[in-house]
Amino acid sequence: MEKRIIIAIDGHSSCGKSTLAKDLAARLNYIYVDTGAMYRAVALYADRAGLVKNNQLQDVETFKSLLPALHISFGRDDQQKLFTTLNGENVEKEIRTMRISNMVSQVSSLGFVRETLVRAQQELGQQKGIVMDGRDIGTVVFPQAELKIFLTAKPEIRAQRRYDELLAKGESVAFDAVLENIKTRDHLDETREISPLRQADDAIVLDNSELTPQEQLEFVMERV
């Protein structure tokens, strides 16, 4: 019987972690978990509760008391595309907006949020055969993962990819605003006190600035 492993993909925002993770999961017939979508769903939950003003969380204690009522899961549509659900509602489109992007790093830096979601993520990986991407998968969630990839790309290239993605979804946004959001999120992710973004000592670094999705997939498959 083929040995199934845990593949942890960490890296900066908008560098294609989800694309790589989805492609790997499909190729290997593994389960894919988008942890970034989980944190975005939490940010949306706070926003809908009226606890966010000017991209700032206003009442942490109230938010903490509401968190036990939150349930995040994943489904597939008729085209077999993954989507995120928040308490049973498909929120995939809403969690990908710039509004949520501007608040997700702040919400995900809260200790009780990370503890709640890390617990849920670890439970998903108990049977192995899983690909998970995020900021702290190889360092905190699955330090025992058999394969760890640290994905990165130049900020301007990441901003262009994100900008093109938002335009394709019909969202009106300026490139400079996207680039600023990328740089701000990098800073917040790398400097937060709890589970900061960092490369695991045994992770393989992959800069995909000049690579196609297919080229980066083959790079990782060789190491699987």
BELGIPE-V466278 format. One record per pair of residues at least 4 apart in sequence whose C-alpha atoms are under 7 Angstrom apart, sorted by the first residue. I is the first residue (numbers start at 1). J is the second residue. Records with the same first field share a line. If there is no record, write none. Layout:
I: J + J
This chain:
4: 128 + 129
5: 128 + 129 + 130 + 146
6: 128 + 129 + 130 + 131 + 145 + 146 + 147
7: 130 + 131 + 132 + 145 + 146 + 147 + 148
8: 131 + 132 + 133 + 137 + 138 + 145 + 147 + 148 + 149
9: 17 + 132 + 133 + 134 + 137 + 148 + 149 + 150 + 151
10: 133 + 134 + 135 + 136 + 137 + 138 + 149 + 150 + 151
11: 134 + 135 + 150 + 151 + 152
12: 151 + 152 + 186
13: 182 + 186
14: 158 + 162
15: 151 + 152 + 153 + 158
16: 20
17: 21 + 133 + 151
18: 22 + 34 + 133
19: 23
20: 24 + 213 + 217
21: 25 + 32 + 131 + 132 + 133
22: 26 + 32
23: 27 + 217
24: 28 + 217
25: 29 + 30 + 31 + 32 + 131
26: 30
30: 129 + 130 + 131
31: 129 + 130 + 131
32: 130 + 131 + 132
33: 131 + 132 + 133
34: 38 + 132 + 133
35: 39 + 132 + 133 + 134
36: 40 + 134
37: 41 + 84
38: 42 + 72
39: 43 + 104 + 108
40: 44 + 95 + 100 + 104
41: 45 + 86 + 95
42: 46
43: 47 + 100 + 103 + 104 + 107
44: 48 + 95 + 100
45: 49
46: 50 + 51 + 52 + 63
47: 51 + 52
51: 57 + 58 + 59
52: 56 + 57 + 58
53: 57 + 58
55: 102 + 103
56: 103
59: 63
60: 64
61: 65
62: 66
63: 67
70: 87
71: 86 + 87
72: 85 + 86 + 87
73: 84 + 85 + 86
74: 82 + 83 + 84 + 85
75: 82 + 83 + 84
76: 80 + 81 + 82 + 83
77: 81 + 82
83: 90 + 92
84: 90 + 91 + 92
85: 89 + 90 + 91
86: 90 + 91
91: 95
92: 96
95: 100
96: 100 + 101
97: 101
98: 102
99: 103
100: 104
102: 181
103: 107
104: 108
105: 109 + 185 + 188 + 189
108: 113 + 114
109: 192 + 194
110: 114
111: 115 + 194
112: 116
113: 117
114: 118
115: 119
116: 120
117: 121
118: 122 + 141
119: 123
120: 124
121: 125
122: 126 + 141
125: 130
133: 137
135: 197
136: 140 + 141 + 195 + 197
137: 141 + 142
138: 142 + 143 + 145 + 148 + 200
139: 143 + 200
140: 195
148: 202 + 203 + 204
149: 203 + 204 + 205 + 206
150: 199 + 203 + 204 + 205 + 206
151: 205 + 206 + 207
152: 206 + 207 + 208
153: 157 + 158 + 207 + 208 + 209
154: 158 + 209
155: 159 + 182
156: 160 + 179
157: 161 + 209
158: 162
159: 163 + 178 + 179 + 182
160: 164
161: 165
162: 166
163: 167 + 175 + 178
164: 168
165: 169
166: 170 + 171
167: 171 + 172
174: 178
175: 179
176: 180
177: 181
178: 182
179: 183
180: 184
181: 185
182: 186
183: 187
184: 188
185: 189
186: 190
187: 191
188: 192
189: 196 + 197
190: 196 + 197 + 198
191: 196
192: 196
199: 203
208: 216
211: 215 + 216
212: 216
213: 217
214: 218
215: 219
216: 220
217: 221
218: 222
220: 224
